[in-house]
Amino acid sequence: MSRRFALLGILTLPLFLFPLPRLSAQRRAITFDDYIALRSVGDPQLSPDGKWVAYTVTEQSLKDNRGTTRIWLADVATGQGRELTAGPGSDRQPRWSPDGKTLAFVSTRQHGGQLWVLSLAGGEARQVTTLPDGVFDPVWLPDGKALLVTSDIKWPAAQEMDRRAGDYPTEARLWTGLFYRHWDDWRAGKRQHVFRVSLAGDGAKDLTPMDYDAPTIATGGDGDVAVAPDGKEIAVAMHLDSTVADNTNVDIVLLDPAGSGTRPLTTGRGADNTPRYSPDGKWLAYLSLERPGFEADRQRLMLVRRKDGRTESGAPTEVTSGWTLSVGSYTWCADSKCVYAVVEERGRENIHRIDLPSFRHSVAVGGGGVNTNAQVTPDGRGVVYLHQSNTQPTEVWVSGRQLTHHNDQAVAALDLKPLEPFGFVGALGDSVFGWLLKPPGFDPAKRYPVAYLVHGGPQSAWHDDWHPRWNYQMFASRGYVVAAVNFHGSTGYGQKFTDAISQHWGDYPFEDLMKGLDVVARLPFVDSTRMGAAGASYGGYMVYWIAGHTNRFKVLVDHDGVFNPASMYGTTEELWFVEWEFGGTAYANRALYEKWSPLNFAQNWKTPMLVVHSQLDYRVDLSEGYQAFTALKKVGVPAKFLYFPDEGHWVLKPRNRRLWWGTVLDWLDQYLQPPAATGAR
């Protein structure tokens, strides 16, 4: 695009107070229009002086069929805020300069996603990069004169396809190695590299001109490029094996800022990622998965000592030794004497403070919901973070105080019941927990149908959150009791519990789900003759498995599920995942693939099923959905297929999300709601 878009300077807009919600006397059930109109708040960035938070707000448009993201600025002390950027395109990933006078960000206003900078003294933003495939993840160098960015590039520059096509280019692709695609992105013929870009306009220099992705695009962390406080060293998480598809050997590699050399730091065969230098420059921290080939191993926080501006090689120290839970994203305190880390715990995410060098830890931010993206104020007394729950979309909070209020007024009009936890004894005699949600206008004297949700991963969990895709409240809005069980394999209940699902896809989780269903079915307000199940990814696998092993459900919804593990092995991209989960390759350990294959039980299918699958899903190939639909029709089961040619593993575009919700909820209603209740939709 050649149009010029203006960015509003910091002094051109008056501050305003976020409006307080008006409580409605009569709250109502959420609709899709309500759901899609809610703003998505994210990526809070605290200014160096601790006075301001820059963050992003995304609004979805059915008319434009896309989301638009803007950067906002809020005063930490007062909560006053303003929209900082405006114009066509999206602005995201705001990053403060070391002196706090300039904000760098990525904008799509010209030439794709390029790096722009804005002086907070006023004026318009200035474009810094013009790399052909755009940039992302900007990181300031300590002197404030340059930044690091990541960008896809054509690799190698001269390719066989160019020579063969000559003057007649085509859309054909040609490759010779694995990992030629990832999630929804074709990777054949390109790499992502780290570039140094100067604000003086000296162009972009590739600091990683090698045949690897830098940083890694698989088994990466929460920001995989970091710069030492003195600017003399850069840490990057890189996958240095010649074959990427069948291993998780990601290491922390140290770079010279001038691009003159690299030095591998870690040597483990598991994945190491998310490097972070301490502000005093004495430590380099990173996250580490110990077991090779297992992407859901316990994530440990590690420390490596630095001396004279150089990170020392040698055995690292594990900060979280003895923990059974994983550390997620984390950040250093300004005085380098503590780390604040996000820890997933029993369907919630809390922020822990870990003191150094004692390694004592305590919950700094908890109390329910999901708390992430922690940033510590310079005086060490406050924490800025994102908070969300099943009844509140994400907003920015500061030490227990809600700072932003972008969705309060909209949510105040809605009847949103809180999640209620429940527990039971599941497989292996272990305690298993789940969530229950009652519908809007709940009447304990009535009996309601059940929407039973099965999470994906499989090493994942249902949280007390405002889910951007599988939103509990949207299912409940049609009059369903929603139940979601965190079965064996779920995260946040200890690593042993997470490990239990590997090579046991069809037994322990299924037992948990059926025992959880027993608990739900006995509730006095539940109609156990009207229950449906829905799931995506591994949850979709389990829906197929359920169809062959029980007739307790009247209807099923399967989104991007695994129907035939053996064929999934040959069409997926991250081979380490299936090889770990099924104990080897599909040809070396075929018996286990067949043991847990829903295909082998399709002759038992009797329950009506909606199958949803998308063309750009490279994790669970579209062919899995085709095979399942064919089986449904051949055994004479009522079935419907919803196909998206322009989506990947998730349905993200506003119009497609509207179609997804309408089709899924109507399919459930068709079999679970009396005709008078469904009406004309």
Residue pairs with C-beta under 8 A, 6 or more apart in sequence:
1 109
1 110
1 111
2 110
3 88
3 110
4 110
5 87
5 88
5 89
5 107
5 109
5 110
6 86
6 87
6 124
7 84
7 85
7 86
7 87
7 91
7 107
7 116
7 118
7 124
7 125
8 83
8 84
8 85
8 86
9 118
9 119
9 120
9 122
9 123
9 124
10 73
10 84
10 118
10 120
10 121
10 122
11 121
11 122
12 122
13 82
13 83
13 84
14 82
15 75
15 80
15 81
15 82
16 80
16 81
16 82
17 78
17 79
17 80
18 79
18 80
18 81
18 404
18 405
18 406
18 408
19 405
19 408
19 409
20 405
20 408
20 409
21 405
21 408
21 409
21 411
21 412
22 409
22 412
23 412
24 412
24 413
27 412
27 413
27 414
27 415
27 416
27 440
28 413
28 414
28 415
28 440
29 414
29 415
29 439
29 440
29 441
29 476
29 477
29 478
30 414
30 415
30 416
30 440
30 473
30 474
30 477
31 477
32 474
32 657
32 658
32 661
32 662
34 410
34 414
35 471
35 473
35 474
35 661
36 60
36 62
36 654
36 657
36 658
37 59
37 60
37 410
38 393
38 407
38 410
38 411
39 57
39 58
39 59
39 393
39 406
39 407
40 57
40 58
40 59
40 60
40 67
40 393
40 394
40 468
41 55
41 56
41 57
41 386
41 393
41 394
41 395
41 396
41 404
41 406
41 407
42 55
42 56
42 58
42 373
42 386
42 394
43 55
43 56
43 92
43 93
43 94
43 373
44 53
44 54
44 55
44 373
44 375
44 384
44 385
44 386
44 396
45 53
45 54
45 55
45 94
45 95
45 96
45 375
46 52
46 53
46 76
46 96
46 375
46 376
46 377
46 384
47 53
47 54
47 96
47 100
48 96
48 98
48 99
48 100
48 378
49 100
49 378
50 76
50 377
50 378
50 379
50 382
51 75
51 76
51 77
52 73
52 74
52 75
52 76
53 73
53 74
53 76
53 375
53 384
53 396
53 398
53 403
54 71
54 72
54 73
54 84
54 94
54 96
54 103
55 71
55 72
55 74
55 94
55 396
55 404
56 69
56 70
56 71
56 72
56 91
56 92
56 93
56 94
57 69
57 70
57 72
57 83
57 406
58 67
58 68
58 69
58 70
58 90
59 67
59 68
59 70
60 66
60 67
60 654
60 657
61 67
61 68
61 654
62 654
62 655
62 658
65 653
65 654
65 655
66 653
66 654
67 90
67 654
68 89
68 90
69 90
69 91
69 92
70 83
70 84
70 85
70 86
70 90
70 91
71 83
71 84
71 85
71 91
71 92
71 94
71 103
71 105
72 81
72 82
72 83
72 84
72 404
73 81
73 82
73 84
74 80
74 81
74 396
74 403
74 404
75 81
76 377
76 382
76 384
76 398
76 403
79 403
79 404
79 405
81 404
84 103
84 118
85 91
85 105
85 107
85 118
85 125
87 109
88 109
89 107
89 108
89 109
89 110
90 107
90 108
91 105
91 106
91 107
91 108
91 109
91 116
92 105
92 106
92 107
92 113
93 105
93 106
93 136
93 137
93 138
94 103
94 104
94 105
95 103
95 104
95 105
95 138
95 139
95 140
95 147
96 102
96 103
96 104
96 140
97 103
97 104
97 117
97 140
97 144
98 140
98 142
98 143
98 144
99 144
100 120
101 119
101 120
101 121
102 117
102 118
102 119
102 120
102 144
103 117
103 118
103 120
104 115
104 116
104 117
104 118
104 128
104 138
104 140
104 147
105 115
105 116
105 117
105 118
105 125
105 138
106 113
106 114
106 115
106 116
106 134
106 135
106 136
106 138
107 113
107 114
107 116
107 125
107 127
108 114
108 134
109 116
110 127
111 127
111 130
111 134
112 133
112 134
113 134
113 135
113 136
114 127
114 128
114 129
114 130
114 131
114 134
114 135
115 127
115 128
115 129
115 135
115 138
115 147
115 149
115 197
116 125
116 126
116 127
116 128
117 125
117 126
117 128
117 199
118 124
118 125
118 126
128 147
128 197
128 199
128 201
129 135
129 149
129 151
129 195
129 197
129 204
131 149
131 151
131 153
131 195
131 204
132 153
132 154
133 151
133 152
133 153
133 190
134 151
134 152
135 149
135 150
135 151
135 195
135 197
136 149
136 150
136 151
137 149
137 150
137 223
137 225
138 147
138 148
138 149
139 147
139 148
139 149
139 225
139 226
139 227
140 147
140 227
141 147
141 148
141 196
141 227
141 231
141 257
142 227
142 228
142 229
142 230
142 231
143 231
144 199
145 198
145 199
145 200
146 196
146 197
146 198
146 199
147 196
147 197
147 199
148 194
148 195
148 196
148 197
148 207
148 225
148 227
148 234
149 194
149 195
149 197
149 204
150 192
150 193
150 194
150 195
150 214
150 215
150 225
151 192
151 193
151 195
151 204
152 190
152 191
152 192
153 190
153 191
153 192
153 193
153 206
154 189
154 190
155 189
155 190
155 191
155 211
156 211
159 174
159 189
160 174
161 172
161 173
161 174
161 189
164 174
165 172
173 180
173 186
173 188
173 189
174 188
174 189
175 188
175 189
177 243
178 243
178 244
178 245
178 246
178 573
178 575
179 187
179 218
179 243
179 244
179 245
179 573
180 186
180 187
180 188
180 573
181 187
181 188
181 573
181 618
182 217
182 218
182 573
182 574
182 618
183 573
183 618
183 619
183 648
183 649
184 616
184 617
184 618
184 647
184 648
184 649
185 618
187 217
191 211
191 212
191 213
191 214
192 213
192 214
192 215
192 217
193 206
193 207
193 208
193 209
193 213
193 214
194 206
194 207
194 208
194 214
194 215
194 225
194 234
194 236
194 255
195 204
195 205
195 206
195 207
196 204
196 205
196 207
196 257
196 259
197 203
197 204
197 205
205 259
206 259
207 214
207 234
207 255
207 257
207 259
208 214
208 236
208 238
208 255
208 259
208 262
209 259
210 262
212 238
212 239
212 240
213 238
213 239
213 244
214 236
214 238
214 253
215 224
215 225
215 236
215 237
215 238
215 273
216 224
216 237
216 238
216 239
216 250
216 273
217 239
218 239
218 244
218 248
218 250
218 574
219 239
219 248
219 250
219 271
219 273
219 289
219 295
220 237
220 250
220 273
221 237
221 273
221 274
221 287
221 329
222 274
222 328
222 329
223 274
223 329
224 236
224 237
224 273
224 274
224 275
225 234
225 235
225 236
225 237
225 275
226 234
226 235
226 236
226 275
226 276
226 277
226 284
227 233
227 234
227 235
227 257
227 277
228 234
228 235
228 277
228 281
228 284
228 306
228 309
228 311
229 277
229 278
229 279
229 280
229 281
230 281
230 309
231 257
232 257
232 309
232 310
233 254
233 255
233 256
233 257
233 309
233 310
233 311
234 254
234 255
234 256
234 257
235 252
235 253
235 254
235 255
235 265
235 275
235 277
235 284
235 286
235 311
236 252
236 253
236 254
236 255
236 275
237 250
237 251
237 252
237 253
237 272
237 273
237 274
237 275
237 286
238 250
238 251
238 252
238 253
239 249
239 250
240 249
240 251
240 253
240 264
241 247
241 249
245 573
245 574
245 575
245 576
246 293
246 575
246 576
246 579
247 269
247 292
247 293
247 576
248 269
248 270
248 271
248 289
248 292
248 293
248 294
248 295
248 576
249 269
249 270
249 271
249 292
250 270
250 271
250 272
250 273
251 264
251 265
251 266
251 267
251 268
251 272
252 264
252 265
252 266
252 272
252 273
252 275
252 284
252 286
253 262
253 263
253 264
253 265
254 262
254 263
254 264
254 265
254 311
255 261
255 262
256 262
265 284
265 304
265 311
265 313
266 272
266 286
266 288
266 316
268 288
268 290
268 292
269 292
270 288
270 289
270 290
270 291
270 292
270 294
270 297
271 288
271 289
271 295
272 286
272 287
272 288
272 289
272 302
273 286
273 287
274 286
274 287
274 329
274 330
275 284
275 285
275 286
276 284
276 285
276 286
276 330
276 331
276 332
277 283
277 284
277 285
277 306
277 332
278 284
278 285
278 332
278 336
279 332
279 333
279 334
279 335
279 336
280 335
280 336
281 306
281 309
282 305
282 306
282 336
283 303
283 304
283 305
283 306
283 336
283 356
284 303
284 304
284 306
284 311
285 301
285 302
285 303
285 304
285 319
285 330
285 332
285 339
286 302
286 304
286 316
287 299
287 300
287 301
287 302
287 327
287 330
288 299
288 300
288 302
288 316
288 318
289 295
289 297
289 298
289 299
289 300
290 297
290 298
290 300
291 297
293 576
293 579
293 580
294 502
294 576
294 580
295 459
295 574
295 576
295 577
295 580
296 457
296 459
296 491
296 498
297 495
298 323
298 324
298 325
298 326
298 495
298 498
299 326
299 327
299 328
300 318
300 319
300 320
300 321
300 323
300 326
300 327
301 318
301 319
301 320
301 327
301 330
301 339
301 341
301 354
302 316
302 317
302 318
302 319
303 316
303 317
303 318
303 319
303 356
304 311
304 312
304 314
304 316
304 317
305 311
305 312
305 314
306 312
319 339
319 354
319 356
319 359
320 327
320 354
320 359
321 359
324 494
324 495
324 496
325 343
325 344
325 345
325 492
325 494
325 495
326 343
326 344
326 491
326 495
327 341
327 342
327 343
328 341
328 342
328 343
328 344
328 349
328 372
329 341
329 342
329 372
329 373
329 374
330 339
330 340
330 341
330 342
330 374
331 339
331 340
331 374
331 375
331 376
332 338
332 339
332 376
333 339
333 340
333 376
333 380
334 376
334 377
334 378
334 379
334 380
335 380
336 356
337 355
337 356
338 353
338 354
338 355
338 356
338 380
339 353
339 354
339 356
340 351
340 352
340 353
340 354
340 364
340 374
340 376
340 383
341 351
341 352
341 354
341 374
342 349
342 350
342 351
342 352
342 371
342 372
342 373
342 374
343 349
343 350
343 351
343 352
344 461
344 463
344 491
344 492
345 492
346 433
346 492
346 493
347 421
347 433
347 435
347 461
347 462
347 463
347 464
347 486
347 492
348 366
348 368
348 369
348 370
348 463
348 464
348 492
349 369
349 370
349 371
349 372
349 463
350 363
350 365
350 366
350 371
351 363
351 364
351 365
351 366
351 371
351 372
351 374
351 383
351 385
352 361
352 362
352 363
352 364
353 361
353 362
353 363
353 364
354 360
354 361
355 361
364 383
365 371
365 374
365 383
365 385
365 387
365 399
365 400
367 400
368 389
368 464
369 387
369 388
369 389
369 390
369 392
369 464
369 465
370 386
370 387
370 388
370 389
370 463
370 464
370 465
371 385
371 386
371 387
371 397
372 385
372 386
373 385
373 386
374 383
374 384
374 385
375 383
375 384
375 385
376 382
376 383
376 384
377 383
377 384
381 399
382 398
382 399
383 398
383 399
384 396
384 397
384 398
384 403
385 396
385 397
385 398
386 394
386 395
386 396
386 397
387 394
387 395
387 396
387 397
387 402
388 394
388 395
388 465
388 466
389 418
389 419
389 464
389 465
389 466
390 416
390 418
390 419
390 435
390 437
390 464
390 465
390 466
390 472
390 473
391 411
391 416
391 417
391 418
391 466
391 473
392 407
392 411
392 466
393 406
393 407
393 411
393 466
394 466
395 402
395 403
395 404
395 405
395 406
395 407
396 402
396 403
396 404
397 403
414 440
414 473
415 440
415 441
416 440
416 473
417 437
417 438
417 439
417 440
417 442
417 476
418 437
419 435
419 436
419 437
419 464
419 472
420 435
420 436
420 437
420 438
421 433
421 434
421 435
421 436
422 433
422 434
422 435
422 436
422 519
422 520
423 431
423 432
423 433
423 434
424 431
424 432
424 515
424 516
424 518
424 519
425 431
425 432
425 515
426 432
426 487
426 488
426 508
426 511
426 512
426 515
426 516
427 487
427 488
427 500
427 507
427 508
427 509
427 511
427 512
427 515
428 488
428 500
428 508
430 488
430 497
430 500
432 485
432 486
432 487
432 488
432 512
432 515
432 516
433 485
433 486
433 493
434 462
434 483
434 484
434 485
434 486
434 516
435 462
435 464
435 472
435 482
435 483
435 484
436 481
436 482
436 483
436 520
437 472
437 473
437 475
437 476
437 481
437 482
437 483
438 448
438 476
438 481
438 525
439 448
439 476
439 477
439 478
439 479
439 480
439 481
439 482
440 476
440 477
440 479
442 448
442 525
443 525
444 524
444 525
445 525
446 525
447 524
447 525
447 526
447 527
448 479
448 480
448 481
448 525
448 526
448 527
449 479
449 480
449 481
449 527
449 530
449 531
449 532
449 672
449 673
450 480
450 481
450 482
450 483
450 520
450 521
450 526
450 527
450 528
450 530
450 531
450 532
451 475
451 476
451 480
451 481
451 482
451 483
451 532
451 533
451 534
451 668
452 483
452 484
452 513
452 517
452 520
452 531
452 532
452 533
452 534
452 553
453 462
453 470
453 472
453 475
453 482
453 483
453 484
453 533
453 534
453 535
453 539
454 484
454 485
454 513
454 533
454 534
454 535
454 538
454 539
454 542
454 543
454 546
455 461
455 462
455 484
455 486
455 490
455 535
455 538
455 539
456 535
456 536
456 537
456 538
456 539
456 540
457 489
457 490
457 491
457 537
457 538
458 489
458 501
458 505
458 509
458 538
458 541
458 581
459 489
459 490
459 491
459 498
459 501
460 490
460 491
460 538
461 486
461 490
461 491
461 492
461 493
462 484
462 485
462 486
462 490
469 536
469 650
469 651
469 657
470 536
472 482
472 484
474 661
474 665
475 482
475 534
475 665
475 668
476 482
478 665
478 668
478 669
478 673
479 673
479 677
480 668
480 672
481 520
481 523
481 525
481 526
483 516
483 517
483 520
485 512
485 513
485 516
486 492
486 493
487 501
487 508
487 509
487 512
487 513
487 516
488 497
488 500
488 501
488 504
488 508
488 509
488 512
489 497
489 498
489 500
489 501
489 502
489 508
489 509
489 538
490 497
490 498
491 498
500 508
501 508
501 509
501 581
502 580
502 581
503 581
503 582
503 583
503 592
505 538
505 541
505 545
505 565
505 581
505 596
506 545
506 549
506 595
506 596
509 542
510 542
510 545
510 546
510 549
513 542
513 546
514 550
514 552
517 531
517 552
520 526
520 531
521 528
521 531
522 528
529 554
530 554
530 672
530 673
531 552
531 553
531 554
531 672
532 553
532 554
532 555
532 556
532 557
532 668
532 671
532 672
533 543
533 546
533 553
533 556
533 557
534 543
534 556
534 557
534 558
534 559
534 664
534 668
535 541
535 542
535 543
535 557
535 558
535 559
535 561
536 558
536 559
536 560
536 561
537 559
537 560
537 561
537 562
537 619
537 620
537 649
538 561
538 562
539 559
539 561
540 558
540 559
540 560
540 561
540 562
540 620
541 561
541 562
541 563
541 598
542 561
543 556
543 557
543 558
543 561
543 609
544 558
544 561
544 562
544 563
544 598
544 602
544 628
545 596
545 598
545 601
546 553
546 556
547 556
547 598
547 601
547 602
547 604
547 605
547 606
547 607
547 609
548 598
548 600
548 601
548 602
548 603
548 604
548 605
549 601
549 604
551 606
551 607
553 607
554 607
554 608
554 671
554 672
555 607
555 608
555 609
555 610
555 667
555 668
555 670
555 671
555 672
556 607
556 608
556 609
556 610
557 609
557 610
557 612
557 664
557 667
557 668
558 609
558 610
558 611
558 612
558 625
558 628
559 612
559 613
560 612
560 613
560 614
560 617
560 619
560 620
560 624
560 625
560 649
561 611
561 620
561 624
561 625
561 628
562 568
562 598
562 620
562 624
563 598
563 599
563 624
563 625
563 627
563 628
563 631
564 597
564 598
564 599
564 624
564 627
565 578
565 582
565 586
565 593
565 596
565 597
566 586
566 590
566 593
566 594
566 597
567 621
567 623
567 624
567 627
568 578
568 620
568 621
568 624
569 575
569 578
569 579
569 582
569 585
569 586
569 593
570 586
571 621
571 623
571 624
572 578
572 618
572 619
572 620
572 621
573 618
573 619
574 619
575 585
578 586
579 585
582 589
582 592
582 593
582 596
583 589
583 592
584 592
586 593
594 600
598 628
599 627
599 631
602 628
602 631
602 632
602 635
603 635
605 631
605 632
605 635
605 637
606 637
607 637
608 637
608 638
608 639
608 671
609 628
609 632
609 637
609 638
609 639
609 640
610 639
610 640
610 641
610 642
610 663
610 664
610 667
611 625
611 628
611 629
611 632
611 639
611 640
611 641
611 642
612 625
612 641
612 642
612 643
612 644
612 651
612 660
612 663
612 664
613 620
613 622
613 624
613 625
613 626
613 641
613 642
613 643
613 644
614 622
614 643
614 644
614 645
614 646
614 647
614 648
614 649
614 651
615 622
615 643
615 644
615 645
615 646
615 647
616 645
616 646
616 647
616 648
617 647
617 648
617 649
618 648
618 649
619 648
619 649
620 649
625 641
625 643
629 639
629 641
632 639
633 639
640 663
640 667
642 659
642 660
642 663
644 651
644 656
646 653
646 656
647 653
647 656
651 657
651 660
662 681
666 678
666 681
669 677
669 678
669 681
670 678
